[in-house]
Amino acid sequence: MKVEEINAISYKNNTAKNVKENVVQDETITLTINNDISRSLSAIEDSLKEFTVGYLFNENMVKSMDDIKNIEVDGVQIHAEIDDTLLKTNETVLCSDSAGGWRSKIKHVNPVKSNFQVRVSELIDRIEELKNNAEIWQATGGTHVAGIVYDGQFIVKEDVSRHVAVDKVIGYGLLNGFDLSQSYVIYSGRMPADMVIKMTRSGVPILASNAAPANSGYNIAKKGNITLVGFLRGQRCNIYNNQNRVIFD
């Protein structure tokens, strides 16, 4: 587990004492694409091939696995070779974000076609299961956690970046033959446009979270035919857009 113990002073109820605290071990990861585009970001050194596949899809750099020619992971260095057709168009425009990575500008939103449905009781159970499987978060409180559910399989990944955590689970699904149109992603974090667009680009019809959607995320969900489930806490949740994908028991 990517955790390190450090010294700290704990102050509580007018009392200060020396304690040992766990913190997550993040690293500076460098992703280089086609020996041309290179950027560094903070992430956990784990599941980096899955991250790369998810990132390439979610940032609209590839449309299929056939567009990915090669991925090599050497420690914290990732080298990816892809068909650069999209990179030569105006469809993919790279810009920096606060996490130190790239986020492509949203120019087009392709609606997701899927008849997939999930029971609300399953979503309520899965958000608890998500928290129970977040080992680094439980030890440090310093990660986001994401999961992808397909055909009874539930894969969970953690990272210091919510974007990277979601990229990792989507990348896992793509590498392992998941039908993403019959899957859903559940994670810890808000649902703004730059998160919801990942669902439309990878073809995932449902995004569920314990947090709230932003107006930008809701608007992308409407354009992209994505179902958002927010405030998934305890025995409650809100369903936004295309609510027929959620079955009420």
Secondary structure, DSSP 8 states (H G I E B T S, - for coil): --EEEEEEEEEETTEEEEEEEEEE--EEEEEEETTTEEEEEEE-SSSHHHHHHHHHHHTTS-SSGGGEEEEEEETTEEEEEE-TTGGGSSS----B-TTSSB---------------EEHHHHHHHHHHHHHT-HHHHHHS--EEEEEEETTEEEEEEESSHHHHHHHHHHHHHHTT--GGGEEEEESS-B-HHHHHHHHHHT--EEEESS-B-HHHHHHHHHHT-EEEEEEETTEEEEES-GGGEE--
